[in-house]
Amino acid sequence: MERLVCFQWFFPSPTKSGGKIIPAPPEAVLKRDELKDTWLFKEKHPQEVYCVSLSPSTKNGETGYSVKAEIIIRGTERN
């Protein structure tokens, strides 16, 4: 049994121009780096896995980049 807790920040921005991918805006990269440097390495329970990602996304028809902070909680089933 696994549970997922997800926090997401959206940064509106074009993601492509002329068929080429445009780099993420600086504020998205800063948010990802902030999470990687602080939240990602905080002390956690052994069954928790923390993940941080930056990826192109669409929200309400608007393109941009999403920074996601996820916690995957691995559990064991009991009989």
mmCIF file of the N, C-alpha and C atoms, coordinates in Angstrom:
data_MODEL
# 
_entry.id   MODEL 
# 
loop_
_atom_site.group_PDB 
_atom_site.id 
_atom_site.type_symbol 
_atom_site.label_atom_id 
_atom_site.label_alt_id 
_atom_site.label_comp_id 
_atom_site.label_asym_id 
_atom_site.label_entity_id 
_atom_site.label_seq_id 
_atom_site.pdbx_PDB_ins_code 
_atom_site.Cartn_x 
_atom_site.Cartn_y 
_atom_site.Cartn_z 
_atom_site.occupancy 
_atom_site.B_iso_or_equiv 
_atom_site.pdbx_formal_charge 
_atom_site.auth_seq_id 
_atom_site.auth_comp_id 
_atom_site.auth_asym_id 
_atom_site.auth_atom_id 
_atom_site.pdbx_PDB_model_num 
ATOM 1   N N  . MET A 1 1  ? 0.845  -1.177 0.000   1.00 0.00 ? 1  MET A N  1 
ATOM 2   C CA . MET A 1 1  ? 0.000  0.000  0.000   1.00 0.00 ? 1  MET A CA 1 
ATOM 3   C C  . MET A 1 1  ? 0.892  1.243  0.000   1.00 0.00 ? 1  MET A C  1 
ATOM 4   N N  . GLU A 1 2  ? 0.637  2.146  -0.920  1.00 0.00 ? 2  GLU A N  1 
ATOM 5   C CA . GLU A 1 2  ? 1.393  3.399  -0.980  1.00 0.00 ? 2  GLU A CA 1 
ATOM 6   C C  . GLU A 1 2  ? 0.426  4.570  -0.992  1.00 0.00 ? 2  GLU A C  1 
ATOM 7   N N  . ARG A 1 3  ? 0.856  5.658  -0.379  1.00 0.00 ? 3  ARG A N  1 
ATOM 8   C CA . ARG A 1 3  ? 0.102  6.906  -0.424  1.00 0.00 ? 3  ARG A CA 1 
ATOM 9   C C  . ARG A 1 3  ? 1.006  7.970  -1.020  1.00 0.00 ? 3  ARG A C  1 
ATOM 10  N N  . LEU A 1 4  ? 0.391  8.955  -1.631  1.00 0.00 ? 4  LEU A N  1 
ATOM 11  C CA . LEU A 1 4  ? 1.152  10.023 -2.263  1.00 0.00 ? 4  LEU A CA 1 
ATOM 12  C C  . LEU A 1 4  ? 0.610  11.362 -1.791  1.00 0.00 ? 4  LEU A C  1 
ATOM 13  N N  . VAL A 1 5  ? 1.509  12.220 -1.337  1.00 0.00 ? 5  VAL A N  1 
ATOM 14  C CA . VAL A 1 5  ? 1.170  13.591 -0.974  1.00 0.00 ? 5  VAL A CA 1 
ATOM 15  C C  . VAL A 1 5  ? 1.927  14.477 -1.949  1.00 0.00 ? 5  VAL A C  1 
ATOM 16  N N  . CYS A 1 6  ? 1.213  15.396 -2.611  1.00 0.00 ? 6  CYS A N  1 
ATOM 17  C CA . CYS A 1 6  ? 1.849  16.197 -3.660  1.00 0.00 ? 6  CYS A CA 1 
ATOM 18  C C  . CYS A 1 6  ? 1.550  17.682 -3.457  1.00 0.00 ? 6  CYS A C  1 
ATOM 19  N N  . PHE A 1 7  ? 2.583  18.499 -3.559  1.00 0.00 ? 7  PHE A N  1 
ATOM 20  C CA . PHE A 1 7  ? 2.464  19.954 -3.548  1.00 0.00 ? 7  PHE A CA 1 
ATOM 21  C C  . PHE A 1 7  ? 2.973  20.430 -4.900  1.00 0.00 ? 7  PHE A C  1 
ATOM 22  N N  . GLN A 1 8  ? 2.287  21.406 -5.508  1.00 0.00 ? 8  GLN A N  1 
ATOM 23  C CA . GLN A 1 8  ? 2.666  21.815 -6.860  1.00 0.00 ? 8  GLN A CA 1 
ATOM 24  C C  . GLN A 1 8  ? 2.613  23.331 -6.998  1.00 0.00 ? 8  GLN A C  1 
ATOM 25  N N  . TRP A 1 9  ? 3.619  23.881 -7.676  1.00 0.00 ? 9  TRP A N  1 
ATOM 26  C CA . TRP A 1 9  ? 3.684  25.299 -8.002  1.00 0.00 ? 9  TRP A CA 1 
ATOM 27  C C  . TRP A 1 9  ? 3.728  25.411 -9.517  1.00 0.00 ? 9  TRP A C  1 
ATOM 28  N N  . PHE A 1 10 ? 2.924  26.315 -10.086 1.00 0.00 ? 10 PHE A N  1 
ATOM 29  C CA . PHE A 1 10 ? 2.863  26.489 -11.539 1.00 0.00 ? 10 PHE A CA 1 
ATOM 30  C C  . PHE A 1 10 ? 3.425  27.857 -11.906 1.00 0.00 ? 10 PHE A C  1 
ATOM 31  N N  . PHE A 1 11 ? 4.306  27.867 -12.908 1.00 0.00 ? 11 PHE A N  1 
ATOM 32  C CA . PHE A 1 11 ? 4.923  29.102 -13.387 1.00 0.00 ? 11 PHE A CA 1 
ATOM 33  C C  . PHE A 1 11 ? 4.576  29.264 -14.859 1.00 0.00 ? 11 PHE A C  1 
ATOM 34  N N  . PRO A 1 12 ? 3.628  30.175 -15.188 1.00 0.00 ? 12 PRO A N  1 
ATOM 35  C CA . PRO A 1 12 ? 3.242  30.358 -16.588 1.00 0.00 ? 12 PRO A CA 1 
ATOM 36  C C  . PRO A 1 12 ? 4.437  30.805 -17.426 1.00 0.00 ? 12 PRO A C  1 
ATOM 37  N N  . SER A 1 13 ? 4.583  30.193 -18.590 1.00 0.00 ? 13 SER A N  1 
ATOM 38  C CA . SER A 1 13 ? 5.711  30.504 -19.463 1.00 0.00 ? 13 SER A CA 1 
ATOM 39  C C  . SER A 1 13 ? 5.547  29.713 -20.752 1.00 0.00 ? 13 SER A C  1 
ATOM 40  N N  . PRO A 1 14 ? 6.016  30.266 -21.881 1.00 0.00 ? 14 PRO A N  1 
ATOM 41  C CA . PRO A 1 14 ? 6.030  29.433 -23.085 1.00 0.00 ? 14 PRO A CA 1 
ATOM 42  C C  . PRO A 1 14 ? 6.997  28.267 -22.872 1.00 0.00 ? 14 PRO A C  1 
ATOM 43  N N  . THR A 1 15 ? 6.659  27.116 -23.421 1.00 0.00 ? 15 THR A N  1 
ATOM 44  C CA . THR A 1 15 ? 7.523  25.944 -23.259 1.00 0.00 ? 15 THR A CA 1 
ATOM 45  C C  . THR A 1 15 ? 8.248  25.575 -24.543 1.00 0.00 ? 15 THR A C  1 
ATOM 46  N N  . LYS A 1 16 ? 7.736  26.077 -25.682 1.00 0.00 ? 16 LYS A N  1 
ATOM 47  C CA . LYS A 1 16 ? 8.380  25.778 -26.963 1.00 0.00 ? 16 LYS A CA 1 
ATOM 48  C C  . LYS A 1 16 ? 8.362  27.011 -27.854 1.00 0.00 ? 16 LYS A C  1 
ATOM 49  N N  . SER A 1 17 ? 9.354  27.090 -28.732 1.00 0.00 ? 17 SER A N  1 
ATOM 50  C CA . SER A 1 17 ? 9.422  28.144 -29.737 1.00 0.00 ? 17 SER A CA 1 
ATOM 51  C C  . SER A 1 17 ? 10.108 27.567 -30.962 1.00 0.00 ? 17 SER A C  1 
ATOM 52  N N  . GLY A 1 18 ? 9.410  27.572 -32.080 1.00 0.00 ? 18 GLY A N  1 
ATOM 53  C CA . GLY A 1 18 ? 9.994  27.032 -33.304 1.00 0.00 ? 18 GLY A CA 1 
ATOM 54  C C  . GLY A 1 18 ? 10.360 25.563 -33.185 1.00 0.00 ? 18 GLY A C  1 
ATOM 55  N N  . GLY A 1 19 ? 9.586  24.804 -32.409 1.00 0.00 ? 19 GLY A N  1 
ATOM 56  C CA . GLY A 1 19 ? 9.857  23.383 -32.242 1.00 0.00 ? 19 GLY A CA 1 
ATOM 57  C C  . GLY A 1 19 ? 10.938 23.066 -31.224 1.00 0.00 ? 19 GLY A C  1 
ATOM 58  N N  . LYS A 1 20 ? 11.537 24.084 -30.632 1.00 0.00 ? 20 LYS A N  1 
ATOM 59  C CA . LYS A 1 20 ? 12.586 23.860 -29.629 1.00 0.00 ? 20 LYS A CA 1 
ATOM 60  C C  . LYS A 1 20 ? 12.041 24.166 -28.240 1.00 0.00 ? 20 LYS A C  1 
ATOM 61  N N  . ILE A 1 21 ? 12.507 23.398 -27.277 1.00 0.00 ? 21 ILE A N  1 
ATOM 62  C CA . ILE A 1 21 ? 12.066 23.599 -25.896 1.00 0.00 ? 21 ILE A CA 1 
ATOM 63  C C  . ILE A 1 21 ? 12.767 24.818 -25.300 1.00 0.00 ? 21 ILE A C  1 
ATOM 64  N N  . ILE A 1 22 ? 11.973 25.689 -24.684 1.00 0.00 ? 22 ILE A N  1 
ATOM 65  C CA . ILE A 1 22 ? 12.501 26.876 -24.011 1.00 0.00 ? 22 ILE A CA 1 
ATOM 66  C C  . ILE A 1 22 ? 12.807 26.491 -22.563 1.00 0.00 ? 22 ILE A C  1 
ATOM 67  N N  . PRO A 1 23 ? 13.955 26.888 -22.028 1.00 0.00 ? 23 PRO A N  1 
ATOM 68  C CA . PRO A 1 23 ? 14.265 26.564 -20.629 1.00 0.00 ? 23 PRO A CA 1 
ATOM 69  C C  . PRO A 1 23 ? 13.216 27.139 -19.669 1.00 0.00 ? 23 PRO A C  1 
ATOM 70  N N  . ALA A 1 24 ? 13.078 26.498 -18.544 1.00 0.00 ? 24 ALA A N  1 
ATOM 71  C CA . ALA A 1 24 ? 12.138 26.953 -17.515 1.00 0.00 ? 24 ALA A CA 1 
ATOM 72  C C  . ALA A 1 24 ? 12.528 28.348 -17.034 1.00 0.00 ? 24 ALA A C  1 
ATOM 73  N N  . PRO A 1 25 ? 11.543 29.155 -16.624 1.00 0.00 ? 25 PRO A N  1 
ATOM 74  C CA . PRO A 1 25 ? 11.856 30.490 -16.112 1.00 0.00 ? 25 PRO A CA 1 
ATOM 75  C C  . PRO A 1 25 ? 12.689 30.404 -14.828 1.00 0.00 ? 25 PRO A C  1 
ATOM 76  N N  . PRO A 1 26 ? 13.507 31.419 -14.585 1.00 0.00 ? 26 PRO A N  1 
ATOM 77  C CA . PRO A 1 26 ? 14.399 31.397 -13.417 1.00 0.00 ? 26 PRO A CA 1 
ATOM 78  C C  . PRO A 1 26 ? 13.680 31.167 -12.088 1.00 0.00 ? 26 PRO A C  1 
ATOM 79  N N  . GLU A 1 27 ? 12.474 31.729 -11.923 1.00 0.00 ? 27 GLU A N  1 
ATOM 80  C CA . GLU A 1 27 ? 11.773 31.550 -10.647 1.00 0.00 ? 27 GLU A CA 1 
ATOM 81  C C  . GLU A 1 27 ? 11.366 30.089 -10.424 1.00 0.00 ? 27 GLU A C  1 
ATOM 82  N N  . ALA A 1 28 ? 11.078 29.354 -11.496 1.00 0.00 ? 28 ALA A N  1 
ATOM 83  C CA . ALA A 1 28 ? 10.759 27.926 -11.362 1.00 0.00 ? 28 ALA A CA 1 
ATOM 84  C C  . ALA A 1 28 ? 12.004 27.137 -10.961 1.00 0.00 ? 28 ALA A C  1 
ATOM 85  N N  . VAL A 1 29 ? 13.125 27.468 -11.577 1.00 0.00 ? 29 VAL A N  1 
ATOM 86  C CA . VAL A 1 29 ? 14.387 26.793 -11.249 1.00 0.00 ? 29 VAL A CA 1 
ATOM 87  C C  . VAL A 1 29 ? 14.789 27.104 -9.806  1.00 0.00 ? 29 VAL A C  1 
ATOM 88  N N  . LEU A 1 30 ? 14.595 28.352 -9.380  1.00 0.00 ? 30 LEU A N  1 
ATOM 89  C CA . LEU A 1 30 ? 14.915 28.733 -7.996  1.00 0.00 ? 30 LEU A CA 1 
ATOM 90  C C  . LEU A 1 30 ? 14.053 27.970 -6.988  1.00 0.00 ? 30 LEU A C  1 
ATOM 91  N N  . LYS A 1 31 ? 12.755 27.823 -7.297  1.00 0.00 ? 31 LYS A N  1 
ATOM 92  C CA . LYS A 1 31 ? 11.857 27.089 -6.402  1.00 0.00 ? 31 LYS A CA 1 
ATOM 93  C C  . LYS A 1 31 ? 12.292 25.633 -6.297  1.00 0.00 ? 31 LYS A C  1 
ATOM 94  N N  . ARG A 1 32 ? 12.607 25.013 -7.441  1.00 0.00 ? 32 ARG A N  1 
ATOM 95  C CA . ARG A 1 32 ? 13.075 23.621 -7.433  1.00 0.00 ? 32 ARG A CA 1 
ATOM 96  C C  . ARG A 1 32 ? 14.344 23.489 -6.591  1.00 0.00 ? 32 ARG A C  1 
ATOM 97  N N  . ASP A 1 33 ? 15.295 24.393 -6.819  1.00 0.00 ? 33 ASP A N  1 
ATOM 98  C CA . ASP A 1 33 ? 16.565 24.337 -6.089  1.00 0.00 ? 33 ASP A CA 1 
ATOM 99  C C  . ASP A 1 33 ? 16.370 24.570 -4.590  1.00 0.00 ? 33 ASP A C  1 
ATOM 100 N N  . GLU A 1 34 ? 15.462 25.493 -4.241  1.00 0.00 ? 34 GLU A N  1 
ATOM 101 C CA . GLU A 1 34 ? 15.162 25.751 -2.826  1.00 0.00 ? 34 GLU A CA 1 
ATOM 102 C C  . GLU A 1 34 ? 14.624 24.480 -2.160  1.00 0.00 ? 34 GLU A C  1 
ATOM 103 N N  . LEU A 1 35 ? 13.699 23.810 -2.831  1.00 0.00 ? 35 LEU A N  1 
ATOM 104 C CA . LEU A 1 35 ? 13.139 22.573 -2.279  1.00 0.00 ? 35 LEU A CA 1 
ATOM 105 C C  . LEU A 1 35 ? 14.197 21.478 -2.182  1.00 0.00 ? 35 LEU A C  1 
ATOM 106 N N  . LYS A 1 36 ? 15.048 21.384 -3.198  1.00 0.00 ? 36 LYS A N  1 
ATOM 107 C CA . LYS A 1 36 ? 16.110 20.372 -3.180  1.00 0.00 ? 36 LYS A CA 1 
ATOM 108 C C  . LYS A 1 36 ? 17.079 20.612 -2.028  1.00 0.00 ? 36 LYS A C  1 
ATOM 109 N N  . ASP A 1 37 ? 17.397 21.873 -1.760  1.00 0.00 ? 37 ASP A N  1 
ATOM 110 C CA . ASP A 1 37 ? 18.397 22.203 -0.743  1.00 0.00 ? 37 ASP A CA 1 
ATOM 111 C C  . ASP A 1 37 ? 17.857 22.170 0.687   1.00 0.00 ? 37 ASP A C  1 
ATOM 112 N N  . THR A 1 38 ? 16.546 22.303 0.858   1.00 0.00 ? 38 THR A N  1 
ATOM 113 C CA . THR A 1 38 ? 15.992 22.368 2.215   1.00 0.00 ? 38 THR A CA 1 
ATOM 114 C C  . THR A 1 38 ? 15.063 21.189 2.492   1.00 0.00 ? 38 THR A C  1 
ATOM 115 N N  . TRP A 1 39 ? 13.938 21.180 1.857   1.00 0.00 ? 39 TRP A N  1 
ATOM 116 C CA . TRP A 1 39 ? 12.882 20.209 2.141   1.00 0.00 ? 39 TRP A CA 1 
ATOM 117 C C  . TRP A 1 39 ? 13.280 18.777 1.796   1.00 0.00 ? 39 TRP A C  1 
ATOM 118 N N  . LEU A 1 40 ? 13.958 18.583 0.681   1.00 0.00 ? 40 LEU A N  1 
ATOM 119 C CA . LEU A 1 40 ? 14.282 17.239 0.200   1.00 0.00 ? 40 LEU A CA 1 
ATOM 120 C C  . LEU A 1 40 ? 15.155 16.459 1.177   1.00 0.00 ? 40 LEU A C  1 
ATOM 121 N N  . PHE A 1 41 ? 16.024 17.157 1.894   1.00 0.00 ? 41 PHE A N  1 
ATOM 122 C CA . PHE A 1 41 ? 16.972 16.467 2.764   1.00 0.00 ? 41 PHE A CA 1 
ATOM 123 C C  . PHE A 1 41 ? 16.624 16.551 4.248   1.00 0.00 ? 41 PHE A C  1 
ATOM 124 N N  . LYS A 1 42 ? 15.403 17.029 4.559   1.00 0.00 ? 42 LYS A N  1 
ATOM 125 C CA . LYS A 1 42 ? 15.036 17.069 5.973   1.00 0.00 ? 42 LYS A CA 1 
ATOM 126 C C  . LYS A 1 42 ? 14.836 15.647 6.488   1.00 0.00 ? 42 LYS A C  1 
ATOM 127 N N  . GLU A 1 43 ? 14.959 15.502 7.787   1.00 0.00 ? 43 GLU A N  1 
ATOM 128 C CA . GLU A 1 43 ? 14.822 14.176 8.396   1.00 0.00 ? 43 GLU A CA 1 
ATOM 129 C C  . GLU A 1 43 ? 13.404 13.662 8.188   1.00 0.00 ? 43 GLU A C  1 
ATOM 130 N N  . LYS A 1 44 ? 13.301 12.394 7.805   1.00 0.00 ? 44 LYS A N  1 
ATOM 131 C CA . LYS A 1 44 ? 11.991 11.830 7.524   1.00 0.00 ? 44 LYS A CA 1 
ATOM 132 C C  . LYS A 1 44 ? 11.897 10.402 8.043   1.00 0.00 ? 44 LYS A C  1 
ATOM 133 N N  . HIS A 1 45 ? 10.714 9.882  8.013   1.00 0.00 ? 45 HIS A N  1 
ATOM 134 C CA . HIS A 1 45 ? 10.461 8.507  8.434   1.00 0.00 ? 45 HIS A CA 1 
ATOM 135 C C  . HIS A 1 45 ? 11.049 7.554  7.393   1.00 0.00 ? 45 HIS A C  1 
ATOM 136 N N  . PRO A 1 46 ? 11.571 6.396  7.805   1.00 0.00 ? 46 PRO A N  1 
ATOM 137 C CA . PRO A 1 46 ? 12.193 5.459  6.851   1.00 0.00 ? 46 PRO A CA 1 
ATOM 138 C C  . PRO A 1 46 ? 11.266 4.988  5.727   1.00 0.00 ? 46 PRO A C  1 
ATOM 139 N N  . GLN A 1 47 ? 9.945  5.045  5.932   1.00 0.00 ? 47 GLN A N  1 
ATOM 140 C CA . GLN A 1 47 ? 9.015  4.597  4.894   1.00 0.00 ? 47 GLN A CA 1 
ATOM 141 C C  . GLN A 1 47 ? 8.638  5.713  3.926   1.00 0.00 ? 47 GLN A C  1 
ATOM 142 N N  . GLU A 1 48 ? 9.176  6.906  4.110   1.00 0.00 ? 48 GLU A N  1 
ATOM 143 C CA . GLU A 1 48 ? 8.851  8.038  3.243   1.00 0.00 ? 48 GLU A CA 1 
ATOM 144 C C  . GLU A 1 48 ? 9.953  8.265  2.215   1.00 0.00 ? 48 GLU A C  1 
ATOM 145 N N  . VAL A 1 49 ? 9.538  8.550  0.996   1.00 0.00 ? 49 VAL A N  1 
ATOM 146 C CA . VAL A 1 49 ? 10.464 8.912  -0.075  1.00 0.00 ? 49 VAL A CA 1 
ATOM 147 C C  . VAL A 1 49 ? 10.051 10.298 -0.557  1.00 0.00 ? 49 VAL A C  1 
ATOM 148 N N  . TYR A 1 50 ? 10.983 11.248 -0.551  1.00 0.00 ? 50 TYR A N  1 
ATOM 149 C CA . TYR A 1 50 ? 10.707 12.610 -0.996  1.00 0.00 ? 50 TYR A CA 1 
ATOM 150 C C  . TYR A 1 50 ? 11.238 12.789 -2.411  1.00 0.00 ? 50 TYR A C  1 
ATOM 151 N N  . CYS A 1 51 ? 10.464 13.465 -3.266  1.00 0.00 ? 51 CYS A N  1 
ATOM 152 C CA . CYS A 1 51 ? 10.866 13.714 -4.657  1.00 0.00 ? 51 CYS A CA 1 
ATOM 153 C C  . CYS A 1 51 ? 10.582 15.173 -5.007  1.00 0.00 ? 51 CYS A C  1 
ATOM 154 N N  . VAL A 1 52 ? 11.454 15.762 -5.819  1.00 0.00 ? 52 VAL A N  1 
ATOM 155 C CA . VAL A 1 52 ? 11.246 17.109 -6.342  1.00 0.00 ? 52 VAL A CA 1 
ATOM 156 C C  . VAL A 1 52 ? 11.456 17.043 -7.849  1.00 0.00 ? 52 VAL A C  1 
ATOM 157 N N  . SER A 1 53 ? 10.536 17.661 -8.607  1.00 0.00 ? 53 SER A N  1 
ATOM 158 C CA . SER A 1 53 ? 10.676 17.634 -10.065 1.00 0.00 ? 53 SER A CA 1 
ATOM 159 C C  . SER A 1 53 ? 10.279 18.972 -10.675 1.00 0.00 ? 53 SER A C  1 
ATOM 160 N N  . LEU A 1 54 ? 10.800 19.225 -11.849 1.00 0.00 ? 54 LEU A N  1 
ATOM 161 C CA . LEU A 1 54 ? 10.483 20.412 -12.649 1.00 0.00 ? 54 LEU A CA 1 
ATOM 162 C C  . LEU A 1 54 ? 10.174 19.913 -14.045 1.00 0.00 ? 54 LEU A C  1 
ATOM 163 N N  . SER A 1 55 ? 8.972  20.229 -14.556 1.00 0.00 ? 55 SER A N  1 
ATOM 164 C CA . SER A 1 55 ? 8.594  19.719 -15.874 1.00 0.00 ? 55 SER A CA 1 
ATOM 165 C C  . SER A 1 55 ? 7.617  20.663 -16.568 1.00 0.00 ? 55 SER A C  1 
ATOM 166 N N  . PRO A 1 56 ? 7.591  20.625 -17.921 1.00 0.00 ? 56 PRO A N  1 
ATOM 167 C CA . PRO A 1 56 ? 6.604  21.412 -18.659 1.00 0.00 ? 56 PRO A CA 1 
ATOM 168 C C  . PRO A 1 56 ? 5.202  20.904 -18.326 1.00 0.00 ? 56 PRO A C  1 
ATOM 169 N N  . SER A 1 57 ? 4.237  21.810 -18.274 1.00 0.00 ? 57 SER A N  1 
ATOM 170 C CA . SER A 1 57 ? 2.866  21.396 -17.979 1.00 0.00 ? 57 SER A CA 1 
ATOM 171 C C  . SER A 1 57 ? 1.876  22.415 -18.530 1.00 0.00 ? 57 SER A C  1 
ATOM 172 N N  . THR A 1 58 ? 0.612  22.072 -18.433 1.00 0.00 ? 58 THR A N  1 
ATOM 173 C CA . THR A 1 58 ? -0.472 22.951 -18.862 1.00 0.00 ? 58 THR A CA 1 
ATOM 174 C C  . THR A 1 58 ? -1.477 23.046 -17.726 1.00 0.00 ? 58 THR A C  1 
ATOM 175 N N  . LYS A 1 59 ? -1.924 24.259 -17.443 1.00 0.00 ? 59 LYS A N  1 
ATOM 176 C CA . LYS A 1 59 ? -2.930 24.464 -16.399 1.00 0.00 ? 59 LYS A CA 1 
ATOM 177 C C  . LYS A 1 59 ? -3.991 25.394 -16.959 1.00 0.00 ? 59 LYS A C  1 
ATOM 178 N N  . ASN A 1 60 ? -5.229 24.928 -16.996 1.00 0.00 ? 60 ASN A N  1 
ATOM 179 C CA . ASN A 1 60 ? -6.352 25.709 -17.539 1.00 0.00 ? 60 ASN A CA 1 
ATOM 180 C C  . ASN A 1 60 ? -6.040 26.250 -18.934 1.00 0.00 ? 60 ASN A C  1 
ATOM 181 N N  . GLY A 1 61 ? -5.389 25.437 -19.765 1.00 0.00 ? 61 GLY A N  1 
ATOM 182 C CA . GLY A 1 61 ? -5.067 25.823 -21.136 1.00 0.00 ? 61 GLY A CA 1 
ATOM 183 C C  . GLY A 1 61 ? -3.840 26.705 -21.278 1.00 0.00 ? 61 GLY A C  1 
ATOM 184 N N  . GLU A 1 62 ? -3.199 27.042 -20.179 1.00 0.00 ? 62 GLU A N  1 
ATOM 185 C CA . GLU A 1 62 ? -2.009 27.901 -20.206 1.00 0.00 ? 62 GLU A CA 1 
ATOM 186 C C  . GLU A 1 62 ? -0.757 27.041 -20.032 1.00 0.00 ? 62 GLU A C  1 
ATOM 187 N N  . THR A 1 63 ? 0.233  27.268 -20.901 1.00 0.00 ? 63 THR A N  1 
ATOM 188 C CA . THR A 1 63 ? 1.468  26.491 -20.797 1.00 0.00 ? 63 THR A CA 1 
ATOM 189 C C  . THR A 1 63 ? 2.392  27.104 -19.751 1.00 0.00 ? 63 THR A C  1 
ATOM 190 N N  . GLY A 1 64 ? 3.258  26.269 -19.227 1.00 0.00 ? 64 GLY A N  1 
ATOM 191 C CA . GLY A 1 64 ? 4.216  26.731 -18.237 1.00 0.00 ? 64 GLY A CA 1 
ATOM 192 C C  . GLY A 1 64 ? 5.022  25.565 -17.704 1.00 0.00 ? 64 GLY A C  1 
ATOM 193 N N  . TYR A 1 65 ? 5.619  25.781 -16.560 1.00 0.00 ? 65 TYR A N  1 
ATOM 194 C CA . TYR A 1 65 ? 6.422  24.749 -15.907 1.00 0.00 ? 65 TYR A CA 1 
ATOM 195 C C  . TYR A 1 65 ? 5.892  24.520 -14.500 1.00 0.00 ? 65 TYR A C  1 
ATOM 196 N N  . SER A 1 66 ? 5.863  23.272 -14.095 1.00 0.00 ? 66 SER A N  1 
ATOM 197 C CA . SER A 1 66 ? 5.416  22.906 -12.751 1.00 0.00 ? 66 SER A CA 1 
ATOM 198 C C  . SER A 1 66 ? 6.581  22.387 -11.933 1.00 0.00 ? 66 SER A C  1 
ATOM 199 N N  . VAL A 1 67 ? 6.622  22.844 -10.704 1.00 0.00 ? 67 VAL A N  1 
ATOM 200 C CA . VAL A 1 67 ? 7.553  22.286 -9.731  1.00 0.00 ? 67 VAL A CA 1 
ATOM 201 C C  . VAL A 1 67 ? 6.690  21.467 -8.775  1.00 0.00 ? 67 VAL A C  1 
ATOM 202 N N  . LYS A 1 68 ? 7.040  20.201 -8.626  1.00 0.00 ? 68 LYS A N  1 
ATOM 203 C CA . LYS A 1 68 ? 6.283  19.315 -7.743  1.00 0.00 ? 68 LYS A CA 1 
ATOM 204 C C  . LYS A 1 68 ? 7.176  18.818 -6.615  1.00 0.00 ? 68 LYS A C  1 
ATOM 205 N N  . ALA A 1 69 ? 6.610  18.819 -5.427  1.00 0.00 ? 69 ALA A N  1 
ATOM 206 C CA . ALA A 1 69 ? 7.251  18.212 -4.262  1.00 0.00 ? 69 ALA A CA 1 
ATOM 207 C C  . ALA A 1 69 ? 6.325  17.089 -3.820  1.00 0.00 ? 69 ALA A C  1 
ATOM 208 N N  . GLU A 1 70 ? 6.829  15.869 -3.854  1.00 0.00 ? 70 GLU A N  1 
ATOM 209 C CA . GLU A 1 70 ? 5.987  14.716 -3.559  1.00 0.00 ? 70 GLU A CA 1 
ATOM 210 C C  . GLU A 1 70 ? 6.571  13.888 -2.417  1.00 0.00 ? 70 GLU A C  1 
ATOM 211 N N  . ILE A 1 71 ? 5.680  13.337 -1.638  1.00 0.00 ? 71 ILE A N  1 
ATOM 212 C CA . ILE A 1 71 ? 6.065  12.401 -0.586  1.00 0.00 ? 71 ILE A CA 1 
ATOM 213 C C  . ILE A 1 71 ? 5.355  11.087 -0.889  1.00 0.00 ? 71 ILE A C  1 
ATOM 214 N N  . ILE A 1 72 ? 6.131  10.045 -1.075  1.00 0.00 ? 72 ILE A N  1 
ATOM 215 C CA . ILE A 1 72 ? 5.574  8.715  -1.280  1.00 0.00 ? 72 ILE A CA 1 
ATOM 216 C C  . ILE A 1 72 ? 5.751  7.966  0.035   1.00 0.00 ? 72 ILE A C  1 
ATOM 217 N N  . ILE A 1 73 ? 4.647  7.490  0.573   1.00 0.00 ? 73 ILE A N  1 
ATOM 218 C CA . ILE A 1 73 ? 4.685  6.782  1.848   1.00 0.00 ? 73 ILE A CA 1 
ATOM 219 C C  . ILE A 1 73 ? 4.423  5.307  1.573   1.00 0.00 ? 73 ILE A C  1 
ATOM 220 N N  . ARG A 1 74 ? 5.448  4.521  1.792   1.00 0.00 ? 74 ARG A N  1 
ATOM 221 C CA . ARG A 1 74 ? 5.329  3.075  1.573   1.00 0.00 ? 74 ARG A CA 1 
ATOM 222 C C  . ARG A 1 74 ? 4.859  2.427  2.867   1.00 0.00 ? 74 ARG A C  1 
ATOM 223 N N  . GLY A 1 75 ? 3.824  1.648  2.754   1.00 0.00 ? 75 GLY A N  1 
ATOM 224 C CA . GLY A 1 75 ? 3.302  0.979  3.938   1.00 0.00 ? 75 GLY A CA 1 
ATOM 225 C C  . GLY A 1 75 ? 3.272  -0.521 3.751   1.00 0.00 ? 75 GLY A C  1 
ATOM 226 N N  . THR A 1 76 ? 3.083  -1.192 4.827   1.00 0.00 ? 76 THR A N  1 
ATOM 227 C CA . THR A 1 76 ? 2.944  -2.644 4.754   1.00 0.00 ? 76 THR A CA 1 
ATOM 228 C C  . THR A 1 76 ? 1.534  -3.004 5.172   1.00 0.00 ? 76 THR A C  1 
ATOM 229 N N  . GLU A 1 77 ? 0.976  -3.968 4.491   1.00 0.00 ? 77 GLU A N  1 
ATOM 230 C CA . GLU A 1 77 ? -0.371 -4.411 4.838   1.00 0.00 ? 77 GLU A CA 1 
ATOM 231 C C  . GLU A 1 77 ? -0.298 -5.363 6.016   1.00 0.00 ? 77 GLU A C  1 
ATOM 232 N N  . ARG A 1 78 ? -1.276 -5.249 6.873   1.00 0.00 ? 78 ARG A N  1 
ATOM 233 C CA . ARG A 1 78 ? -1.325 -6.126 8.048   1.00 0.00 ? 78 ARG A CA 1 
ATOM 234 C C  . ARG A 1 78 ? -2.482 -7.096 7.894   1.00 0.00 ? 78 ARG A C  1 
ATOM 235 N N  . ASN A 1 79 ? -2.256 -8.312 8.303   1.00 0.00 ? 79 ASN A N  1 
ATOM 236 C CA . ASN A 1 79 ? -3.320 -9.334 8.253   1.00 0.00 ? 79 ASN A CA 1 
ATOM 237 C C  . ASN A 1 79 ? -3.979 -9.475 9.600   1.00 0.00 ? 79 ASN A C  1 
# 
